[in-house]
Amino acid sequence: MLRTLVSLQVFALATTDRIRRRLADDRGQSTAEYALVLLGAAGVALLLVAWATKTDKVTKLLNAVLDNVLGDAK
């Protein structure tokens, strides 16, 4: 009975120590930071696309660039 109790205490201490080390480990932290940066960049890109589709400025810019390139080539 005493041996079983001691072995259970050792198991509990080892388990809590293992959990404590795993919670203190920050190896996945950089992956989470990269994921948040990618989500932020995707959000900005979506806002830019939404703005570009509602205005005619992007079309005017591309037309002006193409007119200049094709005008110089002639």
Long-range contacts (C-beta under 8 A, 24 or more apart in sequence): none
